[in-house]
């Protein structure tokens, strides 16, 4: 018997536990603590997306240096936040100044507006999953560059494949063009639906654009009503 396993069983015996169940459904019953470390080579059940997201986050690293952004003033990696089994996922461009400080996507003024948009369709922020194409803030909030996207987008794809949302809302031109591999302007692809990685992708305007152009809120509301209908199976 593996010595580490033997030691674990002896420890459980001292606690009065007479045996363990090895079936996957029994292993999945145990709730993990939010900050509980993942042991090397620990098996991850398919029904544990929260743990799978943590593995992706660990693979990305707390101090990722895959592209040049780590040398250009970023404070920290901004991974993603929300329900790991959400039916609705929002994907933005990259962290801004507030996000870079707090380590969470969409927490500044645009994020506050996004929260209101989410609530307008009867959901809460914690009911959805929110991420960005790029996990580090570009200097001066410039657009991410192709080499930065190349290094970062595989982690976004893994997030999408783990959460398995029914609907993905691409916020703004950059996120929509990146996900759809398209150069079409947001005005051309907004209001349309696309099949994407077993989900329906709906591009719409970025909340930051709405802060500059309030008149576009009506179009975003039309997009979000469509999102709500899809989620309801209508």
C-alpha positions as CSV (number, residue, x, y, z in Angstrom):
1,X,0.0,0.0,0.0
2,X,1.2,3.5,-0.8
3,X,2.8,4.9,2.4
4,X,1.1,8.2,2.0
5,X,-2.3,6.5,1.6
6,X,-1.6,4.3,4.6
7,X,-0.8,7.3,6.8
8,X,-4.0,9.0,5.7
9,X,-6.0,5.9,6.6
10,X,-4.3,5.6,10.0
11,X,-5.1,9.3,10.6
12,X,-8.8,8.7,9.7
13,X,-8.8,5.7,12.0
14,X,-7.7,7.9,14.9
15,X,-10.6,10.2,14.2
16,X,-13.0,7.2,14.5
17,X,-13.6,6.8,10.8
18,X,-13.8,3.1,10.0
19,X,-13.7,3.2,6.2
20,X,-13.9,5.3,3.0
21,X,-16.0,5.1,-0.1
22,X,-14.1,5.1,-3.4
23,X,-17.0,5.6,-5.9
24,X,-16.8,8.9,-7.8
25,X,-20.3,10.0,-6.7
26,X,-19.1,9.7,-3.0
27,X,-15.9,11.6,-3.7
28,X,-18.0,14.4,-5.3
29,X,-20.2,14.8,-2.2
30,X,-17.5,16.4,-0.2
31,X,-17.5,20.2,-0.6
32,X,-14.1,21.8,-1.0
33,X,-13.1,24.9,0.8
34,X,-12.7,27.9,-1.5
35,X,-8.9,28.2,-0.9
36,X,-8.2,24.6,-0.3
37,X,-5.0,23.6,-2.2
38,X,-5.1,21.1,-5.0
39,X,-2.6,18.2,-4.5
40,X,-0.3,17.3,-7.4
41,X,-1.9,14.7,-9.7
42,X,-5.2,14.9,-7.7
43,X,-8.0,13.6,-9.9
44,X,-10.7,16.2,-10.8
45,X,-14.2,15.0,-11.3
46,X,-16.0,16.3,-14.4
47,X,-18.8,17.7,-12.2
48,X,-16.4,19.9,-10.3
49,X,-16.0,22.9,-12.6
50,X,-15.0,25.2,-9.6
51,X,-12.0,23.0,-9.0
52,X,-11.3,22.8,-12.8
53,X,-11.3,26.6,-13.0
54,X,-8.8,26.7,-10.1
55,X,-6.6,24.3,-12.0
56,X,-6.7,26.6,-15.0
57,X,-5.9,29.6,-12.7
58,X,-3.0,27.7,-11.2
59,X,-1.7,26.8,-14.7
60,X,-1.9,30.5,-15.7
61,X,0.1,31.4,-12.6
62,X,-0.1,34.3,-10.2
63,X,2.7,36.1,-11.9
64,X,2.3,35.0,-15.6
65,X,5.2,36.1,-17.8
66,X,4.1,34.5,-21.1
67,X,3.8,37.9,-22.9
68,X,5.4,41.3,-22.5
69,X,2.5,42.7,-20.4
70,X,4.1,41.5,-17.2
71,X,6.9,44.0,-17.9
72,X,4.6,46.9,-18.7
73,X,3.1,47.8,-15.4
74,X,0.4,45.3,-14.7
75,X,-0.3,44.8,-11.0
76,X,-1.8,41.3,-11.1
77,X,-3.4,38.7,-13.2
78,X,-7.2,39.1,-13.5
79,X,-8.6,35.7,-14.1
80,X,-12.4,35.5,-13.9
81,X,-15.3,35.5,-11.4
82,X,-18.8,34.2,-10.9
83,X,-20.7,30.9,-11.0
84,X,-18.6,28.1,-12.4
85,X,-21.7,26.4,-13.8
86,X,-23.4,29.6,-15.1
87,X,-25.7,29.5,-18.1
88,X,-24.6,33.0,-19.1
89,X,-21.0,34.1,-19.5
90,X,-19.7,37.6,-20.4
91,X,-16.4,38.1,-22.1
92,X,-14.7,41.5,-22.3
93,X,-11.5,42.8,-23.7
94,X,-9.0,43.2,-20.9
95,X,-8.7,44.5,-17.3
96,X,-8.8,48.3,-16.7
97,X,-7.2,50.2,-13.9
98,X,-9.7,49.3,-11.3
99,X,-9.6,45.6,-12.3
100,X,-5.9,45.6,-12.2
101,X,-6.0,46.8,-8.6
102,X,-8.8,44.6,-7.3
103,X,-8.0,41.5,-9.3
104,X,-11.6,41.0,-10.5
105,X,-13.0,41.8,-14.0
106,X,-15.5,44.6,-14.5
107,X,-15.4,46.3,-11.1
108,X,-15.0,49.9,-12.3
109,X,-17.7,52.2,-13.7
110,X,-18.2,49.9,-16.7
111,X,-18.5,47.0,-14.4
112,X,-21.1,48.7,-12.3
113,X,-23.1,49.3,-15.4
114,X,-22.7,45.6,-16.4
115,X,-24.1,44.6,-13.0
116,X,-27.2,46.7,-13.7
117,X,-27.5,45.1,-17.1
118,X,-27.4,41.7,-15.5
119,X,-30.0,42.6,-12.9
120,X,-32.2,44.0,-15.6
121,X,-32.8,40.5,-17.0
122,X,-33.5,39.1,-13.6
123,X,-30.1,37.7,-12.7
124,X,-27.5,38.7,-10.1
125,X,-23.8,39.2,-10.8
126,X,-23.0,36.0,-8.9
127,X,-25.3,34.0,-11.2
128,X,-23.1,34.6,-14.3
129,X,-19.5,34.1,-15.1
130,X,-17.3,37.1,-16.2
131,X,-13.9,36.9,-17.9
132,X,-11.7,38.8,-20.3
133,X,-9.8,37.7,-23.4
134,X,-6.6,39.2,-21.9
135,X,-5.9,38.6,-18.2
136,X,-3.5,41.5,-17.7
137,X,-4.0,45.2,-18.1
138,X,-2.4,46.7,-21.2
139,X,-0.6,50.0,-20.6
140,X,-2.9,53.0,-21.0
141,X,-5.8,50.6,-21.6
142,X,-4.7,50.2,-25.2
143,X,-6.0,47.3,-27.3
144,X,-4.3,44.0,-26.7
145,X,-1.8,43.1,-29.4
146,X,-1.8,39.8,-31.4
147,X,1.1,38.2,-29.5
148,X,-0.6,38.9,-26.2
149,X,-3.9,37.4,-27.4
150,X,-2.0,34.4,-28.7
151,X,-0.6,33.6,-25.3
152,X,-3.7,34.4,-23.3
153,X,-6.7,33.2,-25.2
154,X,-6.2,29.5,-24.6
155,X,-7.0,30.1,-21.0
156,X,-10.2,31.8,-21.9
157,X,-11.1,28.9,-24.1
158,X,-10.5,26.5,-21.2
159,X,-12.7,28.7,-19.0
160,X,-15.5,28.6,-21.6
161,X,-15.2,24.8,-22.0
162,X,-15.3,24.4,-18.2
163,X,-18.2,26.6,-17.4
164,X,-20.2,25.4,-20.5
165,X,-22.5,28.4,-20.7
166,X,-25.6,28.3,-22.8
167,X,-25.0,31.9,-23.9
168,X,-21.8,33.9,-24.3
169,X,-22.1,37.7,-24.5
170,X,-19.1,39.3,-26.2
171,X,-18.7,42.8,-24.8
172,X,-17.4,45.1,-27.4
173,X,-15.6,45.0,-30.7
174,X,-12.4,43.4,-29.6
175,X,-13.9,40.5,-27.6
176,X,-16.3,39.8,-30.5
177,X,-13.7,39.9,-33.2
178,X,-11.3,37.7,-31.1
179,X,-13.9,35.0,-30.4
180,X,-15.4,35.0,-33.9
181,X,-12.0,35.4,-35.7
182,X,-13.6,38.3,-37.6
183,X,-12.6,41.8,-38.6
184,X,-16.2,43.0,-38.9
185,X,-17.1,46.1,-36.9
186,X,-19.3,45.6,-33.9
187,X,-22.1,47.6,-35.7
188,X,-22.2,44.8,-38.3
189,X,-22.2,41.8,-36.0
190,X,-24.2,43.2,-33.1
191,X,-27.8,41.9,-33.0
192,X,-26.8,38.6,-34.5
193,X,-26.4,35.1,-33.0
194,X,-23.5,32.8,-33.6
195,X,-22.9,29.2,-32.7
196,X,-19.7,29.0,-30.6
197,X,-18.2,26.1,-28.7
198,X,-21.6,24.6,-27.9
199,X,-23.0,27.9,-26.9
200,X,-24.9,30.8,-28.6
201,X,-22.6,33.9,-28.8
202,X,-24.3,37.3,-28.9
203,X,-22.0,40.3,-29.5
204,X,-23.1,43.6,-28.0
205,X,-21.6,47.0,-27.1
206,X,-19.1,47.2,-24.3
207,X,-20.5,48.9,-21.1
208,X,-17.6,51.5,-21.4
209,X,-19.0,52.5,-24.8
210,X,-22.5,52.9,-23.2
211,X,-21.0,55.3,-20.7
212,X,-19.7,57.5,-23.6
213,X,-22.8,56.9,-25.8
214,X,-25.9,56.4,-23.7
215,X,-28.1,56.3,-26.8
216,X,-26.7,52.8,-27.5
217,X,-28.3,51.4,-24.3
218,X,-31.5,50.7,-26.2
219,X,-29.7,48.4,-28.6
220,X,-27.9,46.6,-25.8
221,X,-31.3,46.1,-24.0
222,X,-32.6,44.5,-27.2
223,X,-29.6,42.1,-27.2
224,X,-30.1,41.3,-23.5
225,X,-33.8,40.6,-24.0
226,X,-32.8,38.0,-26.6
227,X,-30.3,36.6,-24.1
228,X,-33.0,36.3,-21.5
229,X,-35.4,34.6,-24.0
230,X,-32.7,32.0,-24.9
231,X,-32.0,31.3,-21.3
232,X,-35.7,30.8,-20.7
233,X,-35.9,28.4,-23.7
234,X,-38.1,30.8,-25.6
